[in-house]
Amino acid sequence: MTPPATEIPSSVPGTIALAINPAASFGRTRNAGDLAAAKFRAAGGDVVVLTADSYDALRRLVDQTLAGTRVDALVVVGGDGMVHLGVNALAGTDIALGIVPSGTGNDVARLLDLPLHDTSAACRRILAAMPSGGRKIDVGRVTAKGRATYFAGVLSAGFDAAVNERANSWRWPRGKSRYNLAMLRELGSFRRIEYKVTADDVTWNQPALLISVANGQFIGGGMRITPDASPEDGMLDLFVVRPLSRLRFLAVFPKVFAGKHTGHPAVEIKRVRKVRLEAEAVVAYADGERVAPLPVDVDIVPGGLRVLA
């Protein structure tokens, strides 16, 4: 007789540091952290739950825990901001990152083909990957004013970063609608940017609405801006949208979700290893988190992060 399938692997996963988004107090995933902790403990794991009153306080707590405790994995519960926290805590180490996607965008989780808004399924994926240690992916590294920050998905510097600036200043609405409303609001006043770009030691001036440097494919909760980008090829995808009228931009925008915009004459994507972006009054965002005003230097760290995916 074949025994029934178990929900979780029977092997003991070891010690898991579980970092929970301090803002995850609304919506259908507000109990995701508690459920994840229960799933890992049921599998025999020693779970260290990390919570704090703010993102910065949680980041410090994660760093302190990793420095003082032997852990087998850091699991983050939340959206791309929490992934960004985990990537910067673990890049260049052998500790694996697990992701329980429960945020608004979840673009890195989407890149890794993880279950979205399904805590039990996400925990099963993490537990199944732990015995092998997961897989290695590339990470982007952005350097500004001598400080390095890592990202798993996309660095944006232009219209989409300005949309993030505006959306992050609003408390309402929550979810994808906030990003879309901020985009429409920003579109009314946004002007083309005059960039100076240096990619693989070639320099040129580039007028554009936005420039992104992508290790992954998605921004803004599913916009597939660089559909051929891979986090395992040792390369970055430089994404440029040259100036367009508002009407033409709005005509192209719906195609981005399906990755059908790449043939548009205003869109250019080229594969590079390092990029320097310069422009006046432009702030770079990476994985949806504010990084620094331009200029920034971006390069790729091949296999720089181990993920449980």
N, C-alpha and C positions, 0 to 999 in steps of 0.2 A: 504494500500500500504506500502510495506517495504521500509524504507529509505535506500539510498545507504550507504555502509560501509564507515566509515571515516578512514583516513590513520593513525590518531593519536587519543588517548583517549581524551575525552572531559573534564576530571577532571583536575583541575589546579595542576601542579606538585610541585609548591613551588619554592624555590631558588636552583639553580643548579650552582655550580662552575665547569666551563668547562676548563680543562687543555689540551692544544694542544701541541703536539710534536714540539719542535723548529726546528727539522731537516726534518719535513714533507713538503718538498718543491719540491718533484719530484714524477713522476708516476701518476697513475690514481686516487690516493686518496689524492692528494695535497690540494684539497678544502674540505676535509672531515670535518675539524673544522668549517668552515663557514657554511656548510650545516647542521651540527649538531646543531649549535647555532640557525639557522633559524627554524629548526624543533621543538626545545624545546620552543622557543618563540611563535611559532604558536600554541603550546599546552597551552599557558598561563603561561609559566614558567618565572621566573625572573632569567636571565642568566648572570652570572659574568664570562666573558672570561678571561682566564689567559694565557698569552704568555710571553716568555722571549727569550733572545738570546742564552741561553745554557741550558742544562739539569739541571746543578747544580743551576743556577739562577731560573729556573722554580720550582725546588723542594723547594727552599727557599720561593718563592712567594706563592706556595700552602700552605706551613706551616703557613705563615703569614696570609693568607686569612682565613684559618680554625680557627686560633686563634682569629681573630678579627671580623668575620662575621658569622652570624647564617645561615648555609646552610643545606639543606635537603639531598643533594647528591653531591658527587664529581664524575664527569664524565671525564675520560681520553680518548683522541683521539690519537691513535698511536699503537705501538706494545707492546711486552712484557716489554721493558724498561719503557714505560709509566705506564703499569700495576704495575710494581715493585715500581714505584714512588707512585702510589695511595695506594698500599698495605701498604707501610711503613708510609704513612700519616694517614691512617685510622685504622690500626690494633689495636684492643682493644677499639674502640669507637663504638657508635651506628650510625654513619654517613655511609650511604651506598655508595658503589663504583659501578659506571656504566662504561662500556667499549664499546667504538666504535672502533672495530679492524681495523687498517689501516696500520699495520706495515709489516715487512718481515716474522717473525715467527708466531706470534699470537697463541702461544702454550697455554696460559692460557685461551684465548677466545675459543680455540678449546676444551679444557677441559670442559668448561661451556656450550658448544654447542651453542655458539653465532654465528650470521650471520657474515661471513668473507667478508671484502671488499664490504659491502653493508651498507652504512651509514644510509639510510632511515630505513632499516629493523632493524638495531642495535638500532636506536633511538626509534622505536616502542617497542622493547623489554624492554628498560629501562623505558619508560613511562608506560607501562603496569604493570611493577613490582613495581613502586613507591608507589601506594596506600597501598600495603601490607608491604612495607619496605624491600622487597626482601627476600633473604634467607641467612642463616648463613653457612659459610664453615670454615674448619680448615685452619690454616696457619702454615707454618714451621717457626721456629725461629733459626737463626744461631748466635752463640756468638763467637767472636774472640777478644782477648785483651780487654775484658770487655765491648765491644760494641755489641749490639743486632741489627740484621737486619732481616726483615721478608720476606717471599716469599710465593707465592701461588702455584707455579708449582714444579720445580725441582732444587735442588742444585747439581752441578756437580763438581767433583774434580779429574781430570785425563785427559785422551785423549781428551774428548769433551770440557773440559775447556781450554785445550791448543789450540784447534781449534778456540774457541771463542777469545782467546788472539790474535791469528794470524789474524783471520778475521776482528777483530775490529781495527787492525792496517792498514787495506787496505781501501782506499777510493773508489776503484773500483774492481770488479763489484758490483752492488747493487743487492739485492734480494737473493733468496736461493742459486744461483750459487756461491756467495761469500763464503758461509759456506761450500758447497761441494768442491770447489777448495781448500779452506784452509785445509779441512780434508785430501785431497789427498797429499797436500804439507807437512802437519804435519806427515802423515803416514810414509814418507820416513826416518825421523830421530827419531821418537818417540820410547822410550824404556819402558819396564815394570817398574812399580812403586812398591816400597816396602812400604806398608801401615802398620800402627798399628791401628787396629779398636777396639773400645769398643762400644758394642751395648747392651743396657739394662743390663749393669754391667758385661758383659762377654767380655774378651779381647783376641785378637789373632792377629798374624802377617799374612798379606794377600798380596801376590804378585798379581798385577792386571794391566790391561790396563787402567781401569777407575772404579771409584766408584761414584754412584750418590745416593742421598737421596731424595726420591720423595714423594710429597704430591699429585701431579698430574701425568699424564700419558706421556706427550709429551716434547721433546726437539728438537731443530734444525729445527723448521718449520714442524712438523708432524711426527717425529720419535717416535713411541709409545713404549718407552722403558719399561714401567711398565703398561701393559694393564689392570691390575686389581686394580690399585691404585684408591682410592676415596678420594676426599677432604672433605668427611663428615663421615669418620669412626673413627676419633680420632687416626689414626695410620700413620706411615711413611713406605715407601717401600725402603729397602736397596738393591740397584742394583749393582751387581759386575760382571765385565767381566774379567775372569782370562786370563793370557797371551796367545796370539794366534800369529801364523805367519801372515805376511801381507796378504798372499793369502787366508788364512782361515778367517781372519777378513773381507776381501772384499767379501768373499762368504756369510758371515752371514749378512753383512750390509744391503742389499736390503730387508731382511726379517723384519727388525726393523720397517719399515713404516707400516706394517700390524700387528705388534705385534706377528709375527710367530717365533721369535728367542728364546722364553723362554725355549724351550726344548733342546737347544744346551748345551752340557756338560760344556762349559766354562762360561755359564751364570747362575747366582744364584740370586734369589730374596727372601728376607725374610722380614716379617712384624715386625716392631720395634716401640718403642716409643721415644727412644733417642739414639743418636750416637755421638761418638767422633772419628774424623779422624785425623791421624797424618801421615806426610810424609815430606820428604825434597824437597824443591823447587817446590811445587805444590800450585797453586792458586785456590781457590773455587769461582765458579760463581753461582748465584741464579737468576732464571728467565732471564738468559742471561746477567746479570749484574755482573761485578767484585765485589767481596765482600772482601776477605782477603786471605793471604797465610795461609796454614795449620800450626798449628792445629786449628780446629774449633769444636765447640760443637753444635749439632743440636737436637732440640726437637720439639714437636708438641703443638700448642695452639688450642684445640678443639673449634670450633665455634668462632674463633678469628676475623672473618671479615664478614661483611654483604655485599652481592653483589646483584645487580639488574639484575638477570639472571633467 
